[in-house]
Amino acid sequence: MTTPTPSPGTAAADPELDSRRRAFDAVVRRMRTDATQAHLDDDLGNLLHQLYKLGELCRLRLGKQEFDTLLKSSDALRAARAAMWARKFDTHHLVRVKVATPPDTYTDIYHDIYGAVEWKPLAEPDDDDRDKDYNRLLKGQSVLDTTSRAFDAMADLLQP
């Protein structure tokens, strides 16, 4: 999961970032307990929305051109870029619960639902190659692992 938020009663170093982190972490916690594909689809929309909101905060603070350049500077940031692009699709087209048999799928974050929640293949091309990043970095990977790493990588851009 992402970096813990400050303890209650302590001042956050960055209240806007802290607010986005709390909202993202809340969705991750909810997705871990989702019991059906329909619930996962609902919460995936929220998860991608929180990732997008962090991206907008980065874009606002860093400037569009610098942020767009930084999004191509590492695999974790390219995954963030791909996930933010993928939010334009219906969530039921994005993920599936794969009932995995070891060592088929490993994940850092486990769900109450049996199996791994992973990104489905997408075949829609994109002029900015975000589809290529999606296919290389997200397709077939754990949704919560990849989005948590992507969130953390973007949040690191805002650290002093």
C-alpha atoms as an extended CHARMM CRD file, in Angstrom:
* protein
*
       160  EXT
         1         1  MET       CA              0.0000000000        0.0000000000        0.0000000000  PROA      1               0.0000000000
         2         2  THR       CA              1.0890000000        3.6070000000       -0.2870000000  PROA      2               0.0000000000
         3         3  THR       CA              3.0690000000        5.5480000000        2.2710000000  PROA      3               0.0000000000
         4         4  PRO       CA              1.0840000000        5.9770000000        5.5140000000  PROA      4               0.0000000000
         5         5  THR       CA             -0.6570000000        9.2570000000        6.1430000000  PROA      5               0.0000000000
         6         6  PRO       CA              0.4100000000       11.3660000000        9.1350000000  PROA      6               0.0000000000
         7         7  SER       CA             -1.1180000000       10.4520000000       12.4920000000  PROA      7               0.0000000000
         8         8  PRO       CA             -4.3240000000       12.2450000000       13.4580000000  PROA      8               0.0000000000
         9         9  GLY       CA             -3.5890000000       15.5320000000       15.1500000000  PROA      9               0.0000000000
        10        10  THR       CA             -0.2870000000       16.0970000000       13.3420000000  PROA      10              0.0000000000
        11        11  ALA       CA              0.1070000000       18.6430000000       10.6100000000  PROA      11              0.0000000000
        12        12  ALA       CA              0.4970000000       17.2080000000        7.1280000000  PROA      12              0.0000000000
        13        13  ALA       CA              3.5210000000       18.4730000000        5.2450000000  PROA      13              0.0000000000
        14        14  ASP       CA              1.3450000000       18.7410000000        2.1390000000  PROA      14              0.0000000000
        15        15  PRO       CA             -2.3990000000       18.8050000000        2.8880000000  PROA      15              0.0000000000
        16        16  GLU       CA             -3.4490000000       18.4160000000       -0.7730000000  PROA      16              0.0000000000
        17        17  LEU       CA             -1.2190000000       15.4070000000       -1.3300000000  PROA      17              0.0000000000
        18        18  ASP       CA             -2.2670000000       13.9420000000        2.0170000000  PROA      18              0.0000000000
        19        19  SER       CA             -5.9380000000       14.3040000000        1.0620000000  PROA      19              0.0000000000
        20        20  ARG       CA             -5.3780000000       12.4690000000       -2.2160000000  PROA      20              0.0000000000
        21        21  ARG       CA             -3.3660000000        9.7420000000       -0.4660000000  PROA      21              0.0000000000
        22        22  ARG       CA             -6.1230000000        9.1750000000        2.1250000000  PROA      22              0.0000000000
        23        23  ALA       CA             -8.7670000000        8.8820000000       -0.6010000000  PROA      23              0.0000000000
        24        24  PHE       CA             -6.6000000000        6.5060000000       -2.6690000000  PROA      24              0.0000000000
        25        25  ASP       CA             -5.7780000000        4.3260000000        0.3460000000  PROA      25              0.0000000000
        26        26  ALA       CA             -9.4700000000        4.1530000000        1.2990000000  PROA      26              0.0000000000
        27        27  VAL       CA            -10.3370000000        2.7820000000       -2.1470000000  PROA      27              0.0000000000
        28        28  VAL       CA             -7.4620000000        0.2620000000       -1.9620000000  PROA      28              0.0000000000
        29        29  ARG       CA             -8.7490000000       -0.9590000000        1.4200000000  PROA      29              0.0000000000
        30        30  ARG       CA            -12.2870000000       -1.2440000000        0.0260000000  PROA      30              0.0000000000
        31        31  MET       CA            -11.1060000000       -3.1420000000       -3.0590000000  PROA      31              0.0000000000
        32        32  ARG       CA             -9.3120000000       -5.6490000000       -0.8610000000  PROA      32              0.0000000000
        33        33  THR       CA            -12.6480000000       -6.5860000000        0.7180000000  PROA      33              0.0000000000
        34        34  ASP       CA            -14.8140000000       -6.4990000000       -2.4210000000  PROA      34              0.0000000000
        35        35  ALA       CA            -16.5700000000       -9.8240000000       -2.8270000000  PROA      35              0.0000000000
        36        36  THR       CA            -17.7640000000       -9.6260000000       -6.4280000000  PROA      36              0.0000000000
        37        37  GLN       CA            -16.5140000000       -8.5240000000       -9.8380000000  PROA      37              0.0000000000
        38        38  ALA       CA            -19.2410000000       -5.8430000000       -9.8970000000  PROA      38              0.0000000000
        39        39  HSD       CA            -17.9490000000       -4.3030000000       -6.6640000000  PROA      39              0.0000000000
        40        40  LEU       CA            -14.3970000000       -4.4060000000       -8.0010000000  PROA      40              0.0000000000
        41        41  ASP       CA            -15.5270000000       -2.6450000000      -11.1800000000  PROA      41              0.0000000000
        42        42  ASP       CA            -17.2180000000        0.0840000000       -9.1240000000  PROA      42              0.0000000000
        43        43  ASP       CA            -14.1910000000        0.6390000000       -6.9340000000  PROA      43              0.0000000000
        44        44  LEU       CA            -11.7610000000        0.5050000000       -9.8570000000  PROA      44              0.0000000000
        45        45  GLY       CA            -13.4600000000        3.6000000000      -11.2410000000  PROA      45              0.0000000000
        46        46  ASN       CA            -12.8480000000        5.3340000000       -7.9010000000  PROA      46              0.0000000000
        47        47  LEU       CA             -9.2430000000        4.0890000000       -7.7480000000  PROA      47              0.0000000000
        48        48  LEU       CA             -8.4490000000        5.4320000000      -11.2170000000  PROA      48              0.0000000000
        49        49  HSD       CA            -10.2080000000        8.6980000000      -10.3780000000  PROA      49              0.0000000000
        50        50  GLN       CA             -7.9680000000        9.1770000000       -7.3290000000  PROA      50              0.0000000000
        51        51  LEU       CA             -4.8770000000        8.4060000000       -9.4220000000  PROA      51              0.0000000000
        52        52  TYR       CA             -6.0660000000       10.9310000000      -12.0140000000  PROA      52              0.0000000000
        53        53  LYS       CA             -6.6770000000       13.5770000000       -9.3130000000  PROA      53              0.0000000000
        54        54  LEU       CA             -3.0870000000       13.1380000000       -8.1460000000  PROA      54              0.0000000000
        55        55  GLY       CA             -1.9580000000       13.5040000000      -11.7530000000  PROA      55              0.0000000000
        56        56  GLU       CA             -3.8820000000       16.7680000000      -12.0200000000  PROA      56              0.0000000000
        57        57  LEU       CA             -2.2120000000       18.0370000000       -8.8400000000  PROA      57              0.0000000000
        58        58  CYS       CA              1.1950000000       17.1440000000      -10.2930000000  PROA      58              0.0000000000
        59        59  ARG       CA              0.3210000000       18.8380000000      -13.5870000000  PROA      59              0.0000000000
        60        60  LEU       CA             -0.8080000000       21.9750000000      -11.7420000000  PROA      60              0.0000000000
        61        61  ARG       CA              2.3380000000       22.2040000000       -9.6160000000  PROA      61              0.0000000000
        62        62  LEU       CA              4.9540000000       21.0320000000      -12.1110000000  PROA      62              0.0000000000
        63        63  GLY       CA              3.4620000000       22.4250000000      -15.2910000000  PROA      63              0.0000000000
        64        64  LYS       CA              1.9540000000       20.4030000000      -18.1190000000  PROA      64              0.0000000000
        65        65  GLN       CA              5.0930000000       20.0500000000      -20.2110000000  PROA      65              0.0000000000
        66        66  GLU       CA              7.3790000000       19.0550000000      -17.3230000000  PROA      66              0.0000000000
        67        67  PHE       CA              4.8250000000       16.6330000000      -15.9050000000  PROA      67              0.0000000000
        68        68  ASP       CA              4.2490000000       15.0150000000      -19.3130000000  PROA      68              0.0000000000
        69        69  THR       CA              8.0250000000       14.6180000000      -19.7080000000  PROA      69              0.0000000000
        70        70  LEU       CA              8.4060000000       13.1560000000      -16.1990000000  PROA      70              0.0000000000
        71        71  LEU       CA              5.6160000000       10.6360000000      -16.8450000000  PROA      71              0.0000000000
        72        72  LYS       CA              7.8900000000        9.0360000000      -19.4450000000  PROA      72              0.0000000000
        73        73  SER       CA             10.9710000000        8.9190000000      -17.1940000000  PROA      73              0.0000000000
        74        74  SER       CA             10.4220000000        5.6160000000      -15.3460000000  PROA      74              0.0000000000
        75        75  ASP       CA              8.3440000000        2.4580000000      -15.6070000000  PROA      75              0.0000000000
        76        76  ALA       CA              6.3230000000        3.3380000000      -12.4960000000  PROA      76              0.0000000000
        77        77  LEU       CA              5.4380000000        6.7440000000      -13.9580000000  PROA      77              0.0000000000
        78        78  ARG       CA              4.7120000000        5.2050000000      -17.3680000000  PROA      78              0.0000000000
        79        79  ALA       CA              2.3370000000        2.8000000000      -15.5770000000  PROA      79              0.0000000000
        80        80  ALA       CA              0.6340000000        5.8030000000      -13.9450000000  PROA      80              0.0000000000
        81        81  ARG       CA              0.3330000000        7.4210000000      -17.3710000000  PROA      81              0.0000000000
        82        82  ALA       CA             -1.1550000000        4.2460000000      -18.8420000000  PROA      82              0.0000000000
        83        83  ALA       CA             -3.6160000000        3.7810000000      -15.9670000000  PROA      83              0.0000000000
        84        84  MET       CA             -4.7920000000        7.3930000000      -16.2400000000  PROA      84              0.0000000000
        85        85  TRP       CA             -5.3250000000        6.8230000000      -19.9810000000  PROA      85              0.0000000000
        86        86  ALA       CA             -7.1740000000        3.5480000000      -19.3420000000  PROA      86              0.0000000000
        87        87  ARG       CA             -9.7160000000        5.2760000000      -17.1080000000  PROA      87              0.0000000000
        88        88  LYS       CA            -11.5270000000        6.3630000000      -20.2810000000  PROA      88              0.0000000000
        89        89  PHE       CA            -12.6940000000        2.7530000000      -20.7930000000  PROA      89              0.0000000000
        90        90  ASP       CA            -15.5860000000        1.0440000000      -19.0160000000  PROA      90              0.0000000000
        91        91  THR       CA            -14.1680000000       -0.5930000000      -15.9070000000  PROA      91              0.0000000000
        92        92  HSD       CA            -15.6050000000       -4.0120000000      -16.7830000000  PROA      92              0.0000000000
        93        93  HSD       CA            -13.3200000000       -3.9260000000      -19.8370000000  PROA      93              0.0000000000
        94        94  LEU       CA            -10.2310000000       -3.2450000000      -17.6930000000  PROA      94              0.0000000000
        95        95  VAL       CA             -9.9480000000       -5.9020000000      -14.9990000000  PROA      95              0.0000000000
        96        96  ARG       CA            -10.7470000000       -9.5080000000      -14.3140000000  PROA      96              0.0000000000
        97        97  VAL       CA            -10.4640000000      -11.7730000000      -11.3380000000  PROA      97              0.0000000000
        98        98  LYS       CA             -8.0120000000      -14.4590000000      -12.3280000000  PROA      98              0.0000000000
        99        99  VAL       CA             -8.2340000000      -17.5660000000      -10.2110000000  PROA      99              0.0000000000
       100       100  ALA       CA             -4.5420000000      -18.2350000000       -9.9900000000  PROA      100             0.0000000000
       101       101  THR       CA             -2.6810000000      -21.3450000000       -9.1350000000  PROA      101             0.0000000000
       102       102  PRO       CA              0.7790000000      -20.8720000000       -7.6620000000  PROA      102             0.0000000000
       103       103  PRO       CA              3.1390000000      -19.7790000000       -9.0770000000  PROA      103             0.0000000000
       104       104  ASP       CA              0.7940000000      -18.3170000000      -11.7090000000  PROA      104             0.0000000000
       105       105  THR       CA              0.1960000000      -14.8750000000      -10.1920000000  PROA      105             0.0000000000
       106       106  TYR       CA              1.9140000000      -13.2670000000       -7.2330000000  PROA      106             0.0000000000
       107       107  THR       CA              0.7670000000      -10.0500000000       -5.6710000000  PROA      107             0.0000000000
       108       108  ASP       CA              1.8820000000       -7.7850000000       -2.8460000000  PROA      108             0.0000000000
       109       109  ILE       CA             -1.7050000000       -6.8820000000       -1.9400000000  PROA      109             0.0000000000
       110       110  TYR       CA             -4.2460000000       -9.6610000000       -1.4790000000  PROA      110             0.0000000000
       111       111  HSD       CA             -8.0390000000       -9.5170000000       -1.7180000000  PROA      111             0.0000000000
       112       112  ASP       CA            -10.8050000000      -11.2450000000        0.1730000000  PROA      112             0.0000000000
       113       113  ILE       CA            -12.0530000000      -12.5210000000       -3.1910000000  PROA      113             0.0000000000
       114       114  TYR       CA            -10.2240000000      -15.6670000000       -4.2930000000  PROA      114             0.0000000000
       115       115  GLY       CA             -7.7520000000      -14.9830000000       -7.0660000000  PROA      115             0.0000000000
       116       116  ALA       CA             -5.8000000000      -12.0300000000       -8.3540000000  PROA      116             0.0000000000
       117       117  VAL       CA             -7.3910000000       -8.9090000000       -9.7930000000  PROA      117             0.0000000000
       118       118  GLU       CA             -5.4110000000       -8.1010000000      -12.8970000000  PROA      118             0.0000000000
       119       119  TRP       CA             -5.5140000000       -5.7480000000      -15.8680000000  PROA      119             0.0000000000
       120       120  LYS       CA             -7.1250000000       -7.1650000000      -19.0250000000  PROA      120             0.0000000000
       121       121  PRO       CA             -5.5380000000       -6.7200000000      -22.4460000000  PROA      121             0.0000000000
       122       122  LEU       CA             -6.6650000000       -3.6260000000      -24.3690000000  PROA      122             0.0000000000
       123       123  ALA       CA             -6.3950000000       -3.2650000000      -28.1100000000  PROA      123             0.0000000000
       124       124  GLU       CA             -7.1830000000        0.4180000000      -28.6720000000  PROA      124             0.0000000000
       125       125  PRO       CA             -4.2610000000        2.4070000000      -30.1050000000  PROA      125             0.0000000000
       126       126  ASP       CA             -3.2350000000        5.7650000000      -28.7130000000  PROA      126             0.0000000000
       127       127  ASP       CA             -1.3640000000        8.5740000000      -30.4750000000  PROA      127             0.0000000000
       128       128  ASP       CA              0.9320000000        9.0930000000      -27.4760000000  PROA      128             0.0000000000
       129       129  ASP       CA              1.8850000000        5.3880000000      -27.0530000000  PROA      129             0.0000000000
       130       130  ARG       CA              0.0700000000        5.0390000000      -23.7380000000  PROA      130             0.0000000000
       131       131  ASP       CA             -1.3860000000        1.8070000000      -25.1350000000  PROA      131             0.0000000000
       132       132  LYS       CA              2.1440000000        0.4260000000      -25.4490000000  PROA      132             0.0000000000
       133       133  ASP       CA              2.8990000000        1.3710000000      -21.8350000000  PROA      133             0.0000000000
       134       134  TYR       CA             -0.3760000000       -0.2650000000      -20.7880000000  PROA      134             0.0000000000
       135       135  ASN       CA              0.4370000000       -3.5050000000      -22.6220000000  PROA      135             0.0000000000
       136       136  ARG       CA              4.0130000000       -3.6180000000      -21.3290000000  PROA      136             0.0000000000
       137       137  LEU       CA              3.4850000000       -2.4910000000      -17.7320000000  PROA      137             0.0000000000
       138       138  LEU       CA             -0.1340000000       -3.2100000000      -16.7430000000  PROA      138             0.0000000000
       139       139  LYS       CA             -1.6530000000       -5.9920000000      -18.8650000000  PROA      139             0.0000000000
       140       140  GLY       CA             -1.7950000000       -9.2090000000      -16.8410000000  PROA      140             0.0000000000
       141       141  GLN       CA             -0.4200000000       -7.5210000000      -13.7020000000  PROA      141             0.0000000000
       142       142  SER       CA             -2.0800000000       -6.9950000000      -10.3200000000  PROA      142             0.0000000000
       143       143  VAL       CA             -4.2580000000       -3.8710000000      -10.3240000000  PROA      143             0.0000000000
       144       144  LEU       CA             -3.5690000000       -2.8830000000       -6.7230000000  PROA      144             0.0000000000
       145       145  ASP       CA              0.1810000000       -3.5060000000       -6.9370000000  PROA      145             0.0000000000
       146       146  THR       CA              0.6240000000       -1.4800000000      -10.1220000000  PROA      146             0.0000000000
       147       147  THR       CA             -1.6480000000        1.4030000000       -9.1510000000  PROA      147             0.0000000000
       148       148  SER       CA             -0.0900000000        1.6610000000       -5.6900000000  PROA      148             0.0000000000
       149       149  ARG       CA              3.4040000000        1.8660000000       -7.2050000000  PROA      149             0.0000000000
       150       150  ALA       CA              2.1510000000        4.3750000000       -9.7750000000  PROA      150             0.0000000000
       151       151  PHE       CA              0.5400000000        6.5240000000       -7.0750000000  PROA      151             0.0000000000
       152       152  ASP       CA              3.7110000000        6.4910000000       -4.9920000000  PROA      152             0.0000000000
       153       153  ALA       CA              5.8740000000        7.4020000000       -7.9870000000  PROA      153             0.0000000000
       154       154  MET       CA              3.6670000000       10.3940000000       -8.8190000000  PROA      154             0.0000000000
       155       155  ALA       CA              3.4900000000       11.4610000000       -5.1690000000  PROA      155             0.0000000000
       156       156  ASP       CA              7.3080000000       11.3920000000       -5.0620000000  PROA      156             0.0000000000
       157       157  LEU       CA              7.3190000000       14.0560000000       -7.8020000000  PROA      157             0.0000000000
       158       158  LEU       CA              5.7430000000       16.4510000000       -5.3010000000  PROA      158             0.0000000000
       159       159  GLN       CA              8.2080000000       15.8020000000       -2.4850000000  PROA      159             0.0000000000
       160       160  PRO       CA             10.6490000000       18.6340000000       -1.7510000000  PROA      160             0.0000000000
